[in-house]
Amino acid sequence: MKKKIFTTLTFLLAISYFSAQKLTFTDKNFEKAVIANFDTNRDGAIDQNEADKVVNLFVSNKIQVRSAEDINLFKNVQTVVLDGSIMIGIDLKNLEFLTLFSCEACNLLTFKAENLKSLKSLYLNGNKLTQISLSNTPEINELHLASNTLQNIDVSALKKLIILNLENNQIKKLDVSQNPNLENLDINHNPLNVADVKRGKITTNPAAAIPSSSTMPKKPGNENNN
C-alpha cells in the first residue's frame, strides 16, 4: 500500500514539475514580450502552465521579433498578430486552436503552415513572399496575400475559401475551380486577366468575383492581449 502511495505521489510531482518548467525561447525579444504580458507568477519567465493559458497573442510592432518558432510553445493560442516584425520565414505546426494568424509587413520570403485544423483567417499582406505552403488547413476561409512576389499558388485544398486577396503579386495563372464558396477574389495588379483564371461551374459571372481591394473585409483589431 505504501509503495502504491509513493508511486502515485512521485507521478503527481513529476507532472507538477514538467507543467511548471520554464520554457526556452529562441527569440529573446519575443520572450520579453510574452513575459511582460503573461508572467502571472512574476518569476521573470514563462512556464508551460502560463503558456497554456494564452489565447490571444499580440506582439507590438515596436518589438522586433525575428523568429516565429516560439509560437509553437503556446498550444492553446487562438489569435496571433506579429505585424511589423522582421522575419525571413515562418513554419507553424500543430496549433490545434489557432483561428487567426497575421504577420503583415514582416519581410517574409516563405510561409509554411501544417496541421492547423482550426485556422480560418490568414493575413500575410505586404511581405516579399515567393513561396507559401498550406497543408491540412481545411478551415481557411480568408487568405490575404496582397503585395508580395508570388508567381503561383495552390488553393485547391481550401474548400471553404470565401475571400482570396492576391492583389499586387506576379501571378500569371490561377486555378480556383476547386473553391466552390469563393465570393471575393482580388487579382488586380498581376500579369494575368480574367481569362487566365480557371473557375468552377458555380461561377456564372467571371468579373463578379474580382472586386476592388476597397471591398475586401478588414482584419479584426488587436484590442486585447490576453
C-alpha positions as CSV (number, residue, x, y, z in Angstrom):
1,M,0.0,0.0,0.0
2,K,2.8,2.4,0.9
3,K,4.5,1.6,-2.3
4,K,1.4,2.5,-4.3
5,I,1.1,5.8,-2.4
6,F,4.7,6.6,-3.0
7,T,4.4,5.8,-6.7
8,T,1.3,8.0,-7.1
9,L,3.0,10.9,-5.3
10,T,6.1,10.6,-7.5
11,F,3.9,10.6,-10.6
12,L,2.0,13.7,-9.4
13,L,5.2,15.5,-8.5
14,A,6.6,14.7,-11.9
15,I,3.5,16.2,-13.6
16,S,3.8,19.3,-11.5
17,Y,7.5,19.7,-12.3
18,F,7.1,19.5,-16.0
19,S,4.0,21.7,-16.2
20,A,5.8,24.4,-14.2
21,Q,9.1,24.0,-16.1
22,K,10.4,27.2,-17.6
23,L,10.2,27.4,-21.3
24,T,13.2,28.1,-23.5
25,F,12.7,30.7,-26.2
26,T,14.8,31.1,-29.4
27,D,13.9,34.8,-29.8
28,K,14.7,36.9,-26.8
29,N,12.6,39.9,-28.0
30,F,9.6,37.6,-28.3
31,E,10.4,36.2,-24.8
32,K,10.4,39.7,-23.3
33,A,7.1,40.5,-24.9
34,V,5.3,37.4,-23.6
35,I,6.9,37.8,-20.1
36,A,5.6,41.3,-19.9
37,N,2.1,40.1,-20.6
38,F,1.7,36.6,-19.4
39,D,4.2,36.0,-16.5
40,T,1.4,35.7,-14.0
41,N,3.6,34.4,-11.1
42,R,6.1,37.2,-11.7
43,D,9.2,35.0,-11.7
44,G,10.7,36.6,-14.8
45,A,9.9,33.6,-17.0
46,I,7.1,31.7,-18.8
47,D,6.3,28.2,-17.7
48,Q,4.1,25.7,-19.5
49,N,1.1,26.4,-17.2
50,E,1.3,30.1,-18.2
51,A,1.8,29.4,-21.9
52,D,-1.2,27.1,-21.9
53,K,-3.5,29.9,-20.7
54,V,-2.6,32.2,-23.5
55,V,-5.4,32.6,-26.0
56,N,-4.7,35.9,-27.8
57,L,-1.1,36.8,-28.6
58,F,-0.4,40.3,-30.0
59,V,3.2,41.5,-30.2
60,S,3.7,45.2,-30.8
61,N,5.4,46.2,-34.0
62,K,7.9,48.2,-31.8
63,I,9.3,44.9,-30.7
64,Q,11.4,43.4,-33.4
65,V,10.6,39.7,-33.3
66,R,13.0,37.8,-35.6
67,S,11.5,34.3,-35.3
68,A,8.0,32.8,-35.0
69,E,9.3,29.4,-33.9
70,D,8.4,30.2,-30.3
71,I,4.7,30.4,-31.1
72,N,4.6,26.7,-31.2
73,L,5.1,26.7,-27.4
74,F,1.6,28.2,-27.0
75,K,-0.6,25.1,-27.7
76,N,-3.9,26.8,-26.9
77,V,-3.4,30.1,-28.7
78,Q,-6.3,31.2,-30.9
79,T,-5.2,34.5,-32.3
80,V,-1.6,35.6,-33.2
81,V,-0.7,39.0,-34.6
82,L,3.0,39.8,-35.3
83,D,2.6,42.6,-37.8
84,G,5.7,44.7,-38.4
85,S,8.2,42.1,-37.2
86,I,11.3,41.2,-39.2
87,M,11.4,37.6,-40.3
88,I,12.6,35.6,-43.3
89,G,10.4,32.5,-42.9
90,I,7.6,31.1,-40.7
91,D,6.8,27.4,-40.1
92,L,3.8,26.8,-38.0
93,K,2.7,23.3,-37.0
94,N,0.1,21.5,-34.9
95,L,-1.6,24.5,-33.3
96,E,-5.0,22.9,-32.8
97,F,-6.9,26.0,-31.7
98,L,-5.3,28.7,-33.9
99,T,-8.1,30.5,-35.8
100,L,-6.4,33.8,-36.9
101,F,-2.7,34.4,-37.8
102,S,-1.4,37.7,-39.0
103,C,2.2,38.7,-40.0
104,E,1.9,41.7,-42.3
105,A,4.8,43.8,-43.4
106,C,7.4,41.4,-41.9
107,N,9.7,40.9,-44.9
108,L,8.7,37.3,-45.1
109,L,10.1,35.2,-48.0
110,T,8.5,31.9,-47.2
111,F,5.5,30.7,-45.1
112,K,4.5,27.2,-44.2
113,A,1.5,26.0,-42.2
114,E,0.9,22.4,-41.3
115,N,-1.9,20.8,-39.3
116,L,-3.6,24.0,-38.3
117,K,-7.1,22.4,-38.4
118,S,-8.9,25.4,-36.9
119,L,-7.2,28.2,-38.9
120,K,-9.8,30.4,-40.6
121,S,-8.1,33.7,-41.3
122,L,-4.5,34.2,-42.6
123,Y,-3.1,37.7,-43.2
124,L,0.3,37.9,-44.9
125,N,-0.1,41.2,-46.8
126,G,2.9,43.4,-47.6
127,N,5.7,40.9,-47.4
128,K,8.2,39.5,-50.0
129,L,6.7,36.0,-50.2
130,T,7.9,33.8,-53.0
131,Q,6.6,30.6,-51.5
132,I,3.6,29.6,-49.4
133,S,2.7,26.1,-48.4
134,L,-0.6,25.2,-46.7
135,S,-1.0,21.6,-45.6
136,N,-4.0,20.3,-43.7
137,T,-5.6,23.7,-43.1
138,P,-9.1,22.8,-44.2
139,E,-11.0,25.6,-42.4
140,I,-9.3,28.6,-44.1
141,N,-12.0,31.0,-45.4
142,E,-9.9,34.2,-45.6
143,L,-6.5,34.3,-47.3
144,H,-4.9,37.7,-47.7
145,L,-1.6,37.8,-49.7
146,A,-1.6,41.2,-51.3
147,S,1.7,43.0,-52.1
148,N,4.0,40.0,-52.3
149,T,6.1,38.4,-55.1
150,L,4.2,35.2,-55.5
151,Q,4.2,33.7,-59.0
152,N,1.9,30.8,-58.3
153,I,-0.3,29.5,-55.5
154,D,-2.3,26.3,-55.0
155,V,-5.6,26.8,-53.2
156,S,-7.3,23.6,-54.4
157,A,-7.5,22.1,-50.9
158,L,-9.2,25.2,-49.4
159,K,-12.8,24.1,-50.0
160,K,-14.2,26.7,-47.5
161,L,-12.3,29.6,-49.0
162,I,-14.5,32.7,-49.3
163,I,-12.0,35.6,-49.6
164,L,-8.8,35.4,-51.6
165,N,-6.7,38.6,-51.9
166,L,-3.8,38.3,-54.4
167,E,-3.5,41.9,-55.4
168,N,-0.1,43.1,-56.5
169,N,1.8,39.9,-57.0
170,Q,3.4,38.2,-60.0
171,I,0.8,35.5,-60.6
172,K,0.2,34.6,-64.3
173,K,-2.3,31.8,-63.9
174,L,-4.7,30.9,-61.1
175,D,-7.0,27.9,-60.5
176,V,-10.0,28.4,-58.3
177,S,-12.1,25.7,-59.8
178,Q,-12.0,23.7,-56.5
179,N,-13.2,26.6,-54.3
180,P,-17.0,26.5,-54.6
181,N,-17.6,29.0,-51.8
182,L,-15.3,31.7,-53.2
183,E,-17.1,35.1,-53.2
184,N,-14.3,37.7,-53.1
185,L,-11.2,37.4,-55.4
186,D,-8.8,40.3,-55.9
187,I,-6.2,39.7,-58.7
188,N,-5.6,43.3,-59.6
189,H,-2.0,44.3,-60.5
190,N,-0.9,40.8,-61.6
191,P,0.3,39.8,-65.0
192,L,-3.0,37.9,-65.7
193,N,-6.5,38.7,-66.7
194,V,-9.9,37.1,-66.2
195,A,-9.2,34.5,-69.0
196,D,-6.2,33.3,-67.0
197,V,-8.3,32.3,-64.1
198,K,-9.7,28.8,-64.1
199,R,-13.1,28.7,-62.4
200,G,-15.6,26.1,-61.4
201,K,-19.1,25.8,-62.8
202,I,-20.5,27.7,-59.8
203,T,-19.2,31.0,-61.1
204,T,-21.5,32.4,-63.8
205,N,-20.1,35.9,-64.0
206,P,-16.3,35.9,-64.0
207,A,-16.0,39.6,-63.3
208,A,-18.3,39.4,-60.3
209,A,-15.7,37.7,-58.1
210,I,-13.0,40.3,-58.8
211,P,-13.9,43.3,-56.7
212,S,-11.6,46.2,-56.0
213,S,-9.4,45.9,-52.9
214,S,-11.6,48.5,-51.2
215,T,-14.4,46.0,-50.9
216,M,-12.2,43.5,-49.0
217,P,-13.2,42.9,-45.4
218,K,-11.0,44.5,-42.8
219,K,-8.9,42.4,-40.3
220,P,-10.2,42.3,-36.7
221,G,-8.4,44.8,-34.4
222,N,-5.9,43.8,-31.6
223,E,-7.7,45.4,-28.7
224,N,-7.0,42.6,-26.3
225,N,-3.7,41.0,-25.4
226,N,-4.6,38.1,-23.2
